[in-house]
Amino acid sequence: MIERLGQEGQRWHRLSRGTDSRPIIPKESPAQFEECMELDFPVDLLEPLLFVLNRLLDQLCLRLRMHVLATSEVKVSLTLQPDDLRDKQPLLHIRTLRLPMPVSQSKVLLKLLQLDLQVHPPNAPVISVNLSAIPARSRTRQLGLFLPLSPEPEALEITLARLQNTVGEGRVGSPALLDSHKTHAFQQNRFVLSEASIKSLSSQRLTKAALRIYRPPLAAEIQLQEKHPVSISCGKVRKPILAFAGPTKTTGEWWSETPWAREEWDVLVPALHSKVRSDAPAKEAEQALYRIYKDLHSKQWFVEGIYD
């Protein structure tokens, strides 16, 4: 074998017998997958543009599946036809599609790109299309025998994109609390479907108080006595304050254009709709616990909510 084929023949002979001592080094997948197409004529309508995108996405997703990969970010670069033919600088319309989970189905990506381009269409005819995808590991999950089936994340992402096209960007998602002492401080994050899991039910249930917030807060008038609230007027109703806790003063963002400062009280008052006769003692009547606060900038009182 060596006389006929040389040292390369000896290596092939060892490989065929499985006695080669050199380690097998896997071939690395490309760091980025990309597809492009130059159009024969400018395209100014969405439907023919989606036909081109469908073809490129099929090729892109096929290459991803061949490497057992998916993508969580797709970038579309549309080269636009310039108004002035003498202008040599190409005009680009770039849209980036970021997904909360890896996807390898071309139909899902095409639908998401269609909804995105309906909201952000190019302002000139398209002469070339470039698609690039950042690879990621394919999504795998283990289903339980006794767990309810959750909706497919791909279908949910399309539904969220349709809702965003209807109500506007930044208005669909999941609220998350901010690390701030400001009341109701939160931000809107991208909604991600969590996998269903079995939660152990505790035999002992803890009693919790829930505060139902009024949006917007109700304007009120508070009568003070020795700097303590003694009665509250809200609308056409006036009630005495039976007990109170407070005040709790909070302030923040004094360095910005929207500073805030408030003084909060929890007050116990007779309920507005009591089932006990009006001449009954206050202890026998139904009572309700409210959260009130004073805006220290405007010097106005408000009823923020009621405790359940």
Backbone torsions as a table, in degrees:
resi	resn	phi	psi	omega
1	MET	NA	-39.9	180.0
2	ILE	-70.5	-38.2	180.0
3	GLU	-65.7	-35.7	-176.4
4	ARG	-82.9	-42.2	-171.6
5	LEU	-116.9	-5.8	179.1
6	GLY	80.8	-165.6	-178.1
7	GLN	-63.2	-29.9	177.3
8	GLU	-64.9	-35.8	177.1
9	GLY	-66.0	-37.1	177.4
10	GLN	-64.7	-38.1	178.3
11	ARG	-65.7	-39.7	177.7
12	TRP	-65.2	-37.2	179.8
13	HIS	-64.9	-41.5	177.7
14	ARG	-67.1	-37.8	177.2
15	LEU	-63.5	-41.0	-179.7
16	SER	-65.5	-31.5	179.4
17	ARG	-89.8	-9.8	-179.2
18	GLY	75.4	28.4	-178.7
19	THR	-111.2	8.9	-180.0
20	ASP	-72.2	129.9	-176.0
21	SER	-86.7	-11.5	-178.7
22	ARG	-74.7	138.5	-179.2
23	PRO	-70.4	151.6	177.3
24	ILE	-86.4	119.7	-179.0
25	ILE	-99.8	117.0	-179.0
26	PRO	-69.1	148.8	177.5
27	LYS	-79.0	127.5	-177.6
28	GLU	-74.8	141.5	176.9
29	SER	-74.1	156.7	177.5
30	PRO	-63.0	144.7	-178.1
31	ALA	-71.9	-23.5	-178.0
32	GLN	-145.5	136.2	178.5
33	PHE	-103.0	135.6	-173.6
34	GLU	-144.2	140.8	175.7
35	GLU	-136.2	142.6	180.0
36	CYS	-144.4	159.5	180.0
37	MET	-153.9	130.8	172.4
38	GLU	-91.2	126.7	-177.2
39	LEU	-84.2	145.1	179.9
40	ASP	-70.6	-30.5	179.8
41	PHE	-145.7	153.9	-178.4
42	PRO	-62.3	142.3	179.8
43	VAL	-115.6	124.0	-178.8
44	ASP	-117.7	3.5	178.4
45	LEU	-113.6	152.9	-176.2
46	LEU	-73.2	-35.7	-175.8
47	GLU	-64.0	-50.0	176.3
48	PRO	-65.4	-29.3	177.1
49	LEU	-67.8	-38.0	176.6
50	LEU	-66.2	-30.5	176.3
51	PHE	-62.6	-41.1	177.8
52	VAL	-69.3	-43.0	-180.0
53	LEU	-63.6	-35.0	178.8
54	ASN	-62.8	-41.5	179.7
55	ARG	-65.9	-43.8	-179.7
56	LEU	-68.2	-37.6	179.5
57	LEU	-67.8	-36.0	176.7
58	ASP	-60.7	-44.9	179.4
59	GLN	-66.6	-40.5	-178.4
60	LEU	-65.8	-45.4	-179.7
61	CYS	-68.9	-32.4	176.1
62	LEU	-63.6	-42.9	177.2
63	ARG	-64.8	-37.7	177.5
64	LEU	-64.2	-44.3	-179.4
65	ARG	-67.5	-30.7	176.5
66	MET	-63.7	-28.8	177.6
67	HIS	-98.3	11.0	-179.5
68	VAL	55.5	49.0	-179.1
69	LEU	-130.5	170.2	172.9
70	ALA	-137.6	-171.6	179.9
71	THR	-136.9	143.9	176.5
72	SER	-114.5	-0.5	179.0
73	GLU	-151.3	125.5	179.2
74	VAL	-122.6	130.2	-179.7
75	LYS	-114.7	125.9	-179.6
76	VAL	-111.6	122.0	177.5
77	SER	-115.9	113.3	179.6
78	LEU	-104.3	120.5	175.4
79	THR	-85.8	123.2	-174.5
80	LEU	-99.0	153.5	178.2
81	GLN	-76.8	124.7	-179.0
82	PRO	-71.4	151.7	177.8
83	ASP	-68.6	-40.6	179.0
84	ASP	-100.6	118.4	-178.4
85	LEU	-64.3	-20.9	179.9
86	ARG	-78.1	-14.1	179.7
87	ASP	-78.8	117.8	-177.2
88	LYS	-90.8	-8.7	179.1
89	GLN	-78.3	120.2	-179.6
90	PRO	-71.8	142.9	175.9
91	LEU	-94.5	129.4	-176.4
92	LEU	-116.4	138.7	172.5
93	HIS	-118.1	106.7	-171.6
94	ILE	-110.6	129.3	175.0
95	ARG	-128.6	134.6	-179.6
96	THR	-115.7	127.3	-178.5
97	LEU	-107.9	107.8	179.3
98	ARG	-103.6	128.2	-174.7
99	LEU	-110.4	145.5	178.3
100	PRO	-75.0	-15.5	179.0
101	MET	-142.2	152.8	179.6
102	PRO	-65.1	139.9	-178.0
103	VAL	-131.8	140.9	175.7
104	SER	-128.1	9.6	178.5
105	GLN	-94.4	123.9	-177.3
106	SER	-68.5	-32.2	-178.7
107	LYS	-65.6	-38.0	178.5
108	VAL	-65.9	-45.1	179.8
109	LEU	-65.3	-37.5	179.6
110	LEU	-64.8	-41.2	-179.7
111	LYS	-66.7	-39.8	178.4
112	LEU	-66.6	-39.1	176.6
113	LEU	-67.0	-35.7	177.8
114	GLN	-63.3	-45.3	179.3
115	LEU	-65.9	-34.4	179.5
116	ASP	-71.7	-40.9	-179.2
117	LEU	-73.6	-21.9	174.4
118	GLN	-67.1	-34.3	178.9
119	VAL	-84.2	-36.1	-177.6
120	HIS	-122.5	72.7	-179.1
121	PRO	-76.7	153.0	174.5
122	PRO	-68.5	147.1	-176.4
123	ASN	-93.7	13.7	178.6
124	ALA	-156.2	161.3	178.0
125	PRO	-60.6	146.8	-177.5
126	VAL	-94.9	132.8	-180.0
127	ILE	-112.6	-16.9	175.6
128	SER	-155.8	153.6	-176.6
129	VAL	-128.4	134.6	177.0
130	ASN	-130.0	126.5	179.8
131	LEU	-118.3	132.2	175.8
132	SER	-135.9	143.0	-177.4
133	ALA	-131.2	139.6	175.1
134	ILE	-93.1	119.3	-174.9
135	PRO	-72.0	152.9	176.6
136	ALA	-149.9	162.6	178.8
137	ARG	-67.4	143.6	-179.8
138	SER	-66.0	148.1	-179.3
139	ARG	-77.3	128.4	176.6
140	THR	-128.1	144.9	178.3
141	ARG	-150.3	149.6	179.5
142	GLN	-104.6	118.4	-179.9
143	LEU	-85.0	140.9	178.0
144	GLY	-91.6	154.1	-179.3
145	LEU	-70.9	-30.2	-173.7
146	PHE	-113.1	19.0	178.9
147	LEU	-105.2	140.5	177.2
148	PRO	-69.5	148.1	-180.0
149	LEU	-72.4	130.5	177.5
150	SER	-92.3	156.7	179.0
151	PRO	-64.1	151.3	179.6
152	GLU	-64.4	133.0	179.9
153	PRO	-61.5	-32.2	179.5
154	GLU	-64.7	-46.1	178.6
155	ALA	-65.4	-36.5	177.9
156	LEU	-65.5	-38.4	-179.9
157	GLU	-64.9	-38.4	177.1
158	ILE	-66.0	-40.4	178.2
159	THR	-63.7	-41.8	178.2
160	LEU	-65.0	-36.6	178.0
161	ALA	-66.2	-38.1	177.4
162	ARG	-66.5	-40.8	177.4
163	LEU	-64.1	-37.9	179.6
164	GLN	-67.0	-35.4	175.9
165	ASN	-65.2	-27.6	-178.1
166	THR	-83.8	-46.1	-173.4
167	VAL	-97.9	-13.8	179.1
168	GLY	109.4	158.7	-179.1
169	GLU	-70.7	145.6	179.1
170	GLY	79.0	4.2	-179.0
171	ARG	-111.1	6.4	177.5
172	VAL	-126.0	129.1	179.5
173	GLY	162.4	-156.6	-178.4
174	SER	-122.3	126.3	-179.7
175	PRO	-72.5	141.9	177.6
176	ALA	-133.4	135.3	-179.1
177	LEU	-69.9	143.1	176.7
178	LEU	-93.4	154.5	178.2
179	ASP	-79.3	75.4	-175.7
180	SER	-150.0	152.1	176.1
181	HIS	-84.7	-4.3	-179.6
182	LYS	-68.8	136.1	-179.2
183	THR	-67.1	137.3	178.6
184	HIS	61.1	28.7	178.1
185	ALA	-81.9	115.9	180.0
186	PHE	-151.0	167.8	175.3
187	GLN	-133.3	159.1	-177.7
188	GLN	-98.0	115.1	178.1
189	ASN	-103.4	164.8	177.3
190	ARG	-67.2	133.9	-178.3
191	PHE	-78.5	127.3	178.3
192	VAL	-123.4	128.7	-178.4
193	LEU	-75.5	121.5	177.6
194	SER	-87.8	147.4	-179.5
195	GLU	-70.3	144.6	178.3
196	ALA	-69.5	143.0	-179.5
197	SER	-144.2	156.2	179.2
198	ILE	-82.8	124.2	179.7
199	LYS	-107.9	129.3	179.3
200	SER	-72.9	129.5	-179.0
201	LEU	-87.7	125.6	180.0
202	SER	-78.2	138.0	179.5
203	SER	-69.7	-27.2	179.7
204	GLN	-102.2	120.3	179.4
205	ARG	-97.6	126.8	180.0
206	LEU	-84.8	138.3	178.3
207	THR	-79.2	126.0	-179.0
208	LYS	-126.1	147.1	177.3
209	ALA	-102.1	128.4	179.3
210	ALA	-107.5	136.3	179.3
211	LEU	-101.7	115.3	176.9
212	ARG	-86.7	114.7	-174.5
213	ILE	-83.3	136.7	171.7
214	TYR	-89.0	126.5	178.8
215	ARG	-124.5	111.6	-3.2
216	PRO	-77.2	167.0	178.7
217	PRO	-64.7	153.0	-176.6
218	LEU	-87.4	129.2	176.9
219	ALA	-68.3	139.9	-176.8
220	ALA	-143.8	165.0	173.7
221	GLU	-121.4	129.0	-176.9
222	ILE	-116.1	129.4	174.6
223	GLN	-95.4	126.2	-177.5
224	LEU	-104.5	149.0	174.5
225	GLN	-141.3	115.9	-174.2
226	GLU	56.0	42.2	177.3
227	LYS	66.4	17.4	177.0
228	HIS	-120.1	141.5	-180.0
229	PRO	-72.3	135.0	-179.6
230	VAL	-119.4	-23.0	178.2
231	SER	-153.0	157.0	-178.0
232	ILE	-133.1	137.3	176.1
233	SER	-122.3	123.1	179.4
234	CYS	-135.3	116.2	-173.8
235	GLY	69.8	-123.7	178.3
236	LYS	-106.2	13.0	-176.4
237	VAL	-110.2	135.1	177.3
238	ARG	-125.8	127.0	-176.4
239	LYS	-132.1	145.2	174.5
240	PRO	-79.0	150.9	178.2
241	ILE	-93.6	117.2	-176.3
242	LEU	-80.7	-37.2	179.8
243	ALA	-154.9	158.1	-178.6
244	PHE	-148.2	161.3	174.3
245	ALA	-140.6	130.6	-178.1
246	GLY	143.0	-172.1	2.5
247	PRO	-89.5	159.5	172.7
248	THR	-116.6	114.0	-176.5
249	LYS	-100.1	130.6	177.4
250	THR	-131.9	146.7	179.2
251	THR	-152.3	158.0	-180.0
252	GLY	-178.0	170.2	178.5
253	GLU	54.5	35.6	178.5
254	TRP	-67.0	-18.4	-178.9
255	TRP	-85.2	-9.0	-175.7
256	SER	-103.7	-176.0	178.9
257	GLU	-82.1	-9.9	-179.4
258	THR	-123.2	65.8	177.5
259	PRO	-71.8	156.1	178.8
260	TRP	-141.6	147.2	178.1
261	ALA	-155.8	133.1	-176.2
262	ARG	-147.7	158.6	178.7
263	GLU	-126.3	116.3	-171.6
264	GLU	-105.7	143.9	176.3
265	TRP	-135.4	146.2	167.8
266	ASP	-107.7	120.2	-173.9
267	VAL	-122.3	144.1	176.9
268	LEU	-106.9	121.4	-177.4
269	VAL	-133.2	159.8	173.3
270	PRO	-62.5	140.4	-178.0
271	ALA	-64.4	152.6	-178.6
272	LEU	-69.8	-35.8	-179.4
273	HIS	-118.8	93.0	-177.2
274	SER	-97.1	142.2	178.3
275	LYS	-90.2	-6.7	179.2
276	VAL	-92.5	149.1	-178.6
277	ARG	-60.7	151.2	-172.7
278	SER	-66.0	-24.7	-178.4
279	ASP	-88.4	6.0	179.0
280	ALA	-75.2	155.0	177.2
281	PRO	-60.1	158.4	-176.4
282	ALA	-64.8	-30.3	-178.5
283	LYS	-70.2	-27.8	-179.4
284	GLU	-84.0	-20.9	-178.2
285	ALA	-76.0	158.6	177.1
286	GLU	-69.4	142.7	-177.7
287	GLN	-125.8	158.4	-179.7
288	ALA	-138.1	145.6	-179.6
289	LEU	-107.2	122.8	-176.4
290	TYR	-118.2	156.0	171.5
291	ARG	-107.5	120.7	176.6
292	ILE	-119.4	157.3	177.6
293	TYR	-151.5	158.2	178.1
294	LYS	-116.1	124.6	175.0
295	ASP	-76.5	112.9	-174.6
296	LEU	-71.9	-14.5	177.0
297	HIS	-85.3	-46.6	-179.0
298	SER	-92.2	-8.6	-179.8
299	LYS	60.4	32.2	-179.9
300	GLN	-113.9	149.8	179.3
301	TRP	-101.5	148.7	179.3
302	PHE	-143.1	152.2	170.0
303	VAL	-97.7	114.8	-174.7
304	GLU	-84.7	-36.3	-178.5
305	GLY	-178.3	-178.1	-179.4
306	ILE	-127.8	140.9	178.5
307	TYR	-84.1	138.6	173.2
308	ASP	-87.8	NA	NA
